[in-house]
């Protein structure tokens, strides 16, 4: 919900104790993320703004927070709401009670399916939520020219949206070769947003190429997967966002860098995290707990989760429990446990009453799966050489290995070999553009039989299917068209489990609780095929993203990301 700031004279009067506040939080201690001090005294809130701390105040409403520590609301600095598999409204219900009061989102998943209408849907929804959902306008739709997306967005398409109050800047510039080699379309977007926030995405980039990328005005980076990589990016002026998603898990590798010296320049983000992982582990609250367990100081961790994040994105009105700041406050029993007991977003208590009072926005992107039905024959892989490029999964990462394996040609086809963990992967264009189908091989699923298919397929969101049986692959892919997209698991001609995602083939129209419950049998069904991965569906989705090294697959073929070209 859009927050209207109080009249300045009235706020000053409340701050001086000349008039009562709306709400006072009494009995707790404020954790100062600058000095690390615990400050006793009331926290006075007036019209969504903190009027005072550390002194006695009167108010119409006194809330007892005795024994609790008060910390600033958490800011997720980079995420795709679509990866939570629910609408922005359900995402709000899912994570705001955990203390996430601001999130910086890039809706390029839905934008790659339905274009500017997807961006507008997020902007409209952002004005209705309890959390402050800030939108970075998608820079790469499509992410490259090596895939078929459902839409194309150029600089001129973004220009009319720039003045929207929820817009933060330009979203992750994924086409880093386009920056380095000065692609005209990328240059137009960078020039349009010059002087504003521009989000980065430059996995494994270093040296003079990194210099070139940063010199373009890009300010943040969430793709660092090692301490060495993150250190260089910090030294070259980027704010590094520590990421811990459902697939991309970089917290353990980067934790050693986060301390009281670096925390002003480091933030936290989830990027892509589903409701089941949120229920089982948490969201930013999980990251905070884990970083403190790893030995990072509470001041460094909570600062990265709040004030540093606010400053990185130019949100000067939040990030600290201090006079004049937005009243985004989380009450926890202990800093180490990060166990949110109560949450306020712009002074509004986060609970069922506030959620029920939100306005709604009609869903968009229905009937987006336009792929023709396929048969088993579509998954044959021909060729005249047995030396075969194979995508190698690295669990916990979205980067892959580029492997080579000898796969015999039998009756004009290279068949899956489950004994060697070599299964077939295919991407089927589903936007009604060209009907492309590309096939290849992948190692790392552990799948022994059946098939898994998904319309969550970064970032073009075509149909991705992996399997040991061509018949099951065809059934899984065709079923996605019938349910308007989602996830499907098939074995021996039987659908074992599915989750419908009818909003652009990316998001459910059900509650986050319902989606969470449907993910449990989906994971169990995948495990029954002997899949070894914790999150096979999102892992499959990222195998199609041609801006993450090393080998990927799109509807146009296998992509050698390091050479930035289609190789088969």
C-alpha positions in Angstrom: 0.0 0.0 0.0 1.3 3.4 -0.9 2.5 5.2 2.3 1.5 8.8 2.7 4.0 10.7 4.9 2.8 12.8 7.7 2.9 16.6 7.8 6.3 17.7 8.9 5.1 20.0 11.7 3.0 17.2 13.2 5.8 14.7 13.1 8.1 17.1 14.9 5.5 17.7 17.5 5.2 14.0 18.2 8.9 13.6 18.2 9.3 16.3 20.9 6.5 14.7 23.0 4.2 17.7 22.5 1.4 15.5 21.1 0.7 11.8 21.3 1.9 9.2 18.8 -0.5 6.8 17.1 1.4 3.8 18.5 4.1 3.2 21.1 6.1 0.0 21.3 7.0 -0.3 25.0 9.3 -2.5 27.0 11.6 -3.8 24.2 15.1 -2.8 23.1 16.0 -1.3 19.8 19.0 -2.9 18.1 21.0 -0.2 16.4 22.5 -1.6 13.2 25.1 1.2 13.1 26.7 1.0 16.5 25.4 -2.4 17.6 24.0 -0.9 20.8 20.7 -2.1 22.4 18.6 1.0 23.2 15.9 1.0 25.9 12.9 3.2 25.8 9.7 3.6 23.8 9.4 3.5 20.0 6.8 6.1 18.9 5.1 5.7 15.6 3.1 8.4 13.9 1.3 7.9 10.5 3.7 5.1 9.5 6.9 7.0 10.5 9.1 6.5 13.6 8.9 9.7 15.6 11.2 8.8 18.5 13.2 6.2 20.3 14.9 6.0 23.6 12.5 8.2 25.5 9.0 8.0 27.0 6.1 8.8 24.7 2.3 8.8 24.9 0.0 7.3 22.3 -3.5 6.2 21.6 -2.2 2.6 21.4 0.4 1.1 23.6 1.8 -2.3 22.6 3.8 -4.3 25.1 7.0 -5.7 23.6 8.7 -6.5 26.9 11.6 -8.9 26.4 11.8 -8.5 22.7 14.5 -7.0 20.5 13.3 -4.5 17.8 15.2 -4.7 14.5 14.6 -2.9 11.2 12.4 -4.6 8.6 14.3 -6.8 6.3 14.9 -5.9 2.6 15.3 -8.6 0.0 17.5 -6.8 -2.5 16.9 -9.1 -5.5 14.1 -11.6 -6.2 11.7 -12.8 -8.8 8.3 -13.1 -7.1 7.2 -15.5 -9.8 9.7 -18.1 -8.5 7.7 -18.3 -5.3 5.1 -19.8 -7.6 2.3 -17.5 -6.2 1.0 -14.1 -7.0 2.5 -10.9 -5.4 -0.5 -11.0 -3.0 0.3 -14.4 -1.7 4.0 -13.7 -1.6 3.2 -10.8 0.7 1.2 -13.1 3.0 4.0 -15.6 2.9 7.1 -13.5 3.8 6.0 -10.2 5.3 5.1 -12.0 8.7 8.7 -13.2 8.6 10.0 -9.6 8.7 10.5 -8.9 5.0 9.0 -5.4 4.7 10.6 -4.3 1.5 11.5 -6.4 -1.6 13.2 -5.3 -4.8 11.7 -7.5 -7.6 12.5 -8.0 -11.2 9.3 -9.3 -13.0 11.3 -10.5 -16.0 9.8 -14.0 -15.7 6.3 -12.8 -16.5 7.6 -10.1 -18.8 9.3 -12.8 -21.0 5.9 -14.4 -21.4 3.5 -11.4 -21.9 5.7 -8.4 -22.1 4.9 -4.9 -20.7 1.5 -6.2 -19.5 3.4 -8.3 -17.0 5.4 -5.3 -15.7 2.2 -3.3 -15.3 0.5 -6.2 -13.4 3.4 -6.1 -10.9 3.3 -2.3 -10.6 -0.5 -2.4 -10.0 -0.1 -5.1 -7.4 2.7 -3.3 -5.6 0.4 -0.5 -4.7 -1.9 -2.9 -2.8 0.5 -4.9 -0.6 1.5 -4.5 3.0 5.2 -4.9 2.1 6.8 -2.3 -0.1 7.4 -4.1 -3.3 9.8 -2.1 -5.5 10.0 -3.0 -9.1 13.1 -2.8 -11.2 12.1 -2.7 -14.9 13.3 -5.7 -16.8 16.3 -5.1 -19.0 16.6 -8.3 -20.9 13.4 -9.5 -22.5 14.5 -11.8 -24.1 17.8 -12.3 -22.1 19.6 -13.1 -25.4 19.0 -13.7 -29.1 19.6 -17.4 -28.5 16.1 -18.2 -27.3 12.5 -17.5 -28.2 10.5 -15.6 -25.6 6.9 -14.6 -25.7 7.7 -10.9 -25.9 10.4 -8.3 -26.6 10.9 -5.1 -24.5 13.0 -2.3 -25.8 14.1 1.0 -24.1 11.2 2.9 -25.6 8.8 0.4 -24.0 10.3 1.0 -20.5 10.3 4.8 -20.8 6.6 5.4 -20.0 6.9 3.2 -16.8 9.9 5.0 -15.3 7.9 7.6 -13.4 5.8 5.1 -11.5 6.4 5.5 -7.7 7.2 1.8 -7.2 9.9 1.7 -9.9 13.5 1.6 -8.5 15.5 1.4 -11.6 16.7 -1.0 -14.3 16.6 -4.7 -13.5 19.6 -7.1 -13.7 21.5 -6.5 -16.9 21.9 -10.2 -17.7 23.3 -9.8 -21.2 26.8 -8.9 -19.9 28.4 -9.7 -23.3 26.0 -7.1 -24.8 27.3 -4.5 -22.3 31.0 -5.4 -23.0 30.5 -5.4 -26.8 28.1 -2.4 -26.8 25.0 -4.0 -28.2 22.7 -1.1 -29.4 19.6 -2.3 -27.5 21.5 -2.7 -24.2 23.2 0.7 -24.7 19.9 2.4 -25.2 18.6 1.0 -21.9 21.7 1.9 -19.9 21.6 5.4 -21.3 17.9 5.7 -20.4 18.6 4.8 -16.8 21.9 6.6 -16.5 22.2 8.1 -13.0 19.5 5.8 -11.6 19.8 2.4 -10.0 21.0 -0.4 -12.4 21.1 -3.9 -11.2 23.9 -6.3 -12.2 24.2 -9.9 -13.3 27.7 -10.9 -14.3 28.6 -14.5 -13.2 32.4 -15.3 -13.2 33.1 -12.0 -14.9 36.5 -10.5 -13.9 39.5 -8.4 -15.1 39.0 -5.9 -17.8 35.6 -7.3 -18.8 34.4 -6.6 -15.3 35.9 -3.1 -15.5 33.9 -2.6 -18.6 30.7 -3.9 -17.1 30.9 -1.8 -13.9 31.9 1.3 -15.9 28.5 1.2 -17.6 26.9 2.4 -14.3 25.9 -1.0 -12.9 25.8 -0.9 -9.1 24.9 -4.3 -7.7 25.8 -8.0 -8.2 24.1 -11.1 -6.9 25.8 -13.7 -9.1 29.1 -14.1 -7.1 29.5 -17.7 -6.1 32.9 -17.6 -4.4 34.6 -15.3 -1.9 37.4 -14.5 -4.5 34.8 -13.5 -7.1 32.8 -11.4 -4.6 36.0 -9.7 -3.3 37.0 -8.5 -6.7 33.5 -7.2 -7.3 33.5 -5.3 -4.0 36.9 -3.8 -4.9 35.6 -2.6 -8.2 32.7 -0.7 -6.6 29.8 -3.2 -6.8 27.5 -3.8 -3.9 27.5 -7.6 -3.5 24.2 -9.3 -2.7 24.7 -12.6 -0.8 22.2 -15.0 -2.4 20.5 -18.1 -0.9 17.6 -19.3 -3.0 16.0 -22.7 -3.6 18.7 -23.6 -6.2 21.4 -20.9 -6.0 23.0 -21.3 -2.6 26.0 -18.9 -2.2 25.7 -18.0 1.5 28.3 -20.6 2.7 30.8 -19.4 0.1 30.4 -15.7 0.8 29.9 -15.7 4.6 33.6 -15.2 5.3 33.5 -11.8 3.6 30.7 -10.3 5.7 32.0 -8.4 8.7 31.6 -5.0 10.3 33.9 -3.5 7.6 32.2 -4.9 4.5 28.6 -5.0 5.7 27.9 -1.4 4.5 28.5 -2.7 1.0 26.9 -6.1 1.2 23.2 -7.1 1.2 21.0 -10.2 1.3 18.8 -11.6 -1.4 16.9 -14.8 -2.2 16.5 -14.5 -6.0 14.4 -17.6 -6.4 12.8 -19.3 -3.4 9.6 -21.4 -3.3 7.0 -21.7 -0.5 8.1 -25.1 0.6 11.6 -24.0 1.3 10.3 -20.9 3.0 8.1 -23.1 5.2 10.9 -25.5 6.0 13.7 -23.1 6.4 12.6 -19.5 6.1 13.3 -16.5 3.9 15.7 -13.7 4.8 15.2 -14.8 8.4 16.9 -18.1 7.6 19.8 -16.3 6.0 20.2 -14.1 9.1 20.2 -17.1 11.4 22.7 -19.0 9.2 25.1 -16.2 8.8 25.2 -15.6 12.6 25.8 -19.3 13.1 28.7 -19.1 10.7 30.3 -16.5 13.0 29.2 -13.2 11.4 28.4 -10.5 13.9 24.8 -9.7 14.4 25.5 -6.0 13.6 27.0 -6.9 10.3 24.2 -9.4 9.4 21.2 -7.2 10.4 22.9 -4.2 8.8 23.2 -6.1 5.5 19.6 -7.1 5.8 18.3 -3.6 6.3 20.3 -0.3 6.3 22.9 -1.4 3.7 20.2 -2.7 1.5 18.2 0.6 1.8 21.3 2.7 1.0 22.3 0.4 -2.0 18.9 1.1 -3.6 18.5 4.8 -2.6 15.8 4.1 -0.1 16.9 6.8 2.4 13.6 6.6 4.4 14.2 3.1 5.9 16.8 0.6 7.2 17.2 1.8 10.8 14.9 2.2 13.7 15.5 5.9 14.1 13.4 9.1 14.0 12.1 10.1 10.6 12.5 6.6 9.2 9.6 4.5 7.9 8.2 2.3 10.7 9.3 -1.1 9.3 10.0 -3.0 12.5 10.4 -6.6 13.4 10.2 -7.8 17.0 12.3 -10.9 17.7 13.0 -12.9 20.9 16.7 -13.1 20.1 19.0 -11.7 17.5 20.5 -15.1 16.9 17.2 -16.9 16.4 15.7 -14.1 14.2 12.2 -15.4 15.2 9.8 -12.7 14.3 7.0 -12.4 16.9 5.4 -9.2 15.6 6.0 -7.1 12.4 5.0 -3.6 11.4 5.2 -2.4 7.8 5.0 1.4 7.6 3.5 1.3 11.0 0.7 -1.2 10.1 0.7 -4.3 12.2 1.1 -7.3 9.9 -1.7 -9.7 10.5 -4.9 -11.2 9.0 -6.9 -7.9 9.4 -4.4 -5.9 7.4 -4.1 -8.5 4.7 -7.8 -8.7 4.4 -8.0 -4.9 3.9 -5.8 -5.0 0.8 -7.2 -4.1 -2.7 -6.8 -6.8 -5.4 -5.7 -6.8 -9.0 -7.1 -9.1 -11.6 -4.7 -11.8 -12.8 -3.1 -11.7 -16.3 -1.4 -14.1 -18.6 -4.0 -16.9 -18.8 -3.9 -19.5 -21.6 -0.2 -18.7 -22.2 0.9 -22.2 -23.2 0.5 -22.3 -26.9 2.8 -25.2 -27.9 1.4 -27.8 -30.3 1.1 -31.4 -28.9 4.2 -33.4 -29.3 4.9 -37.1 -29.8 7.7 -39.3 -28.6 9.5 -38.8 -32.0 10.2 -35.2 -31.1 12.8 -36.2 -28.5 15.1 -38.2 -30.8 18.6 -36.8 -31.1 20.4 -37.5 -34.3 23.9 -36.6 -35.5 26.8 -38.3 -37.1 29.3 -38.3 -34.2 29.2 -40.1 -30.9 31.2 -37.5 -29.0 28.3 -35.6 -27.3 28.1 -32.3 -25.4 26.5 -32.9 -22.0 25.1 -30.4 -19.5 26.6 -31.2 -16.0 24.5 -30.1 -13.0 26.3 -28.7 -10.0 23.7 -28.9 -7.2 23.3 -25.7 -5.3 24.5 -23.7 -8.3 22.9 -22.5 -11.5 26.3 -22.6 -13.3 26.8 -25.9 -15.0 29.7 -28.0 -16.3 30.3 -28.5 -20.0 30.9 -32.3 -20.2 31.7 -34.6 -23.1 30.5 -38.2 -23.3 30.5 -40.9 -25.9 26.9 -41.8 -26.7 26.3 -44.4 -29.4 23.9 -43.7 -32.3 21.3 -46.5 -32.5 18.7 -46.4 -35.3 19.6 -42.8 -35.9 19.1 -41.7 -32.3 21.2 -41.1 -29.2 19.2 -42.7 -26.4 19.2 -42.0 -22.7 21.6 -44.1 -20.6 20.4 -44.1 -17.0 23.3 -46.3 -15.9 25.6 -43.4 -16.7 23.1 -40.8 -15.5 22.7 -39.5 -19.0 19.1 -38.5 -19.6 17.4 -36.6 -22.4 16.5 -32.9 -22.0 14.4 -30.9 -24.4 13.1 -27.4 -24.7 9.8 -26.8 -26.6 8.8 -23.3 -27.7 5.4 -22.6 -26.1 4.6 -19.0 -27.0 3.2 -19.8 -30.5 6.1 -18.2 -32.3 7.9 -20.9 -34.2 7.4 -24.4 -32.7 11.1 -25.0 -32.1 12.2 -28.1 -30.3 15.8 -28.7 -29.2 17.2 -31.8 -27.5 20.3 -32.6 -25.6 21.7 -34.6 -22.6 22.1 -33.8 -19.0 23.9 -35.5 -16.1 23.1 -34.9 -12.4 19.4 -35.6 -12.0 19.9 -39.3 -11.2 16.6 -40.0 -12.8 16.1 -43.7 -13.7 12.7 -43.6 -15.4 9.8 -41.4 -16.3 9.9 -37.7 -17.0 9.6 -34.2 -15.4 8.3 -31.2 -17.3 8.0 -27.5 -16.4 6.9 -24.2 -18.0 9.1 -22.4 -15.5 12.1 -22.3 -17.8 14.4 -19.3 -17.3 14.1 -16.8 -18.7 12.2 -17.5 -21.9 9.8 -19.9 -20.0 9.3 -22.4 -22.8 8.6 -26.0 -21.8 11.6 -27.8 -20.4 11.3 -31.6 -20.0 13.8 -34.1 -18.8 13.3 -37.9 -18.9 14.4 -41.4 -19.6 11.3 -42.3 -21.6 10.2 -40.4 -24.7 6.6 -41.4 -24.3 6.6 -40.1 -20.7 8.3 -36.9 -21.9 5.6 -36.3 -24.5 2.8 -37.0 -22.0 4.4 -34.6 -19.4 4.9 -31.8 -22.0 1.4 -32.2 -23.4 -0.2 -32.2 -19.9 1.4 -28.7 -19.3 -0.7 -27.3 -22.1 -3.9 -28.8 -20.6 -3.3 -27.2 -17.1 -2.0 -23.8 -18.5 1.5 -24.5 -17.3 3.2 -25.7 -14.2 5.1 -28.8 -13.1 4.3 -32.4 -14.1 5.9 -35.8 -13.1 5.1 -38.8 -15.2 6.0 -42.5 -15.0 4.9 -45.3 -17.4 2.2 -43.2 -18.9 0.7 -42.1 -15.6 0.7 -38.6 -14.1 2.1 -39.1 -10.6 1.9 -35.4 -9.5 1.3 -32.0 -10.9 1.1 -28.3 -9.9 -0.9 -26.0 -12.2 0.5 -22.5 -12.6 -2.1 -20.8 -14.9 -0.9 -17.2 -14.4 1.6 -17.0 -17.4 2.6 -20.6 -16.7 4.5 -19.3 -13.7 2.2 -18.6 -10.8 -0.6 -20.4 -9.1 -3.9 -18.7 -8.3 -4.1 -20.6 -5.0 -2.9 -19.6 -1.6 0.8 -20.1 -0.7 -0.3 -22.7 1.8 -2.0 -24.7 -1.0 1.0 -24.4 -3.3 3.3 -25.5 -0.5 1.2 -28.6 0.2 1.2 -29.5 -3.6 5.0 -29.2 -3.7 5.3 -32.0 -1.2 3.9 -34.8 -3.4 5.7 -33.3 -6.4 9.1 -33.7 -4.7 8.1 -37.2 -3.6 7.1 -38.1 -7.1 10.4 -36.9 -8.5 12.2 -38.8 -5.8 10.3 -42.0 -6.8 12.0 -41.7 -10.2 15.2 -41.7 -8.1 15.9 -38.0 -8.8 18.6 -37.0 -6.3 18.2 -33.2 -6.4 16.6 -31.3 -3.5 14.8 -28.9 -5.9 14.6 -30.7 -9.3 12.0 -28.3 -10.9 13.9 -25.1 -10.5 17.2 -26.8 -11.2 15.6 -27.9 -14.5 14.4 -24.4 -15.2 17.9 -22.9 -14.9 19.4 -25.4 -17.4 17.8 -23.2 -20.1 19.2 -19.8 -19.0 21.9 -18.9 -21.6 23.5 -16.1 -19.6 24.8 -18.4 -16.8 28.0 -20.5 -17.6 28.8 -23.0 -18.9 26.5 -25.1 -21.1 22.8 -24.5 -21.4 19.9 -25.4 -23.7 17.2 -23.3 -25.2 14.5 -24.0 -27.9 17.2 -23.1 -30.5 19.8 -25.6 -29.3 22.7 -26.2 -26.9 24.4 -22.9 -25.9 28.1 -22.6 -25.1 27.7 -19.6 -22.8 31.4 -18.9 -22.6 31.5 -18.5 -26.4 28.0 -17.1 -26.4 26.9 -19.2 -29.3 24.6 -22.1 -30.2 26.7 -25.2 -30.8 24.1 -27.9 -31.5 
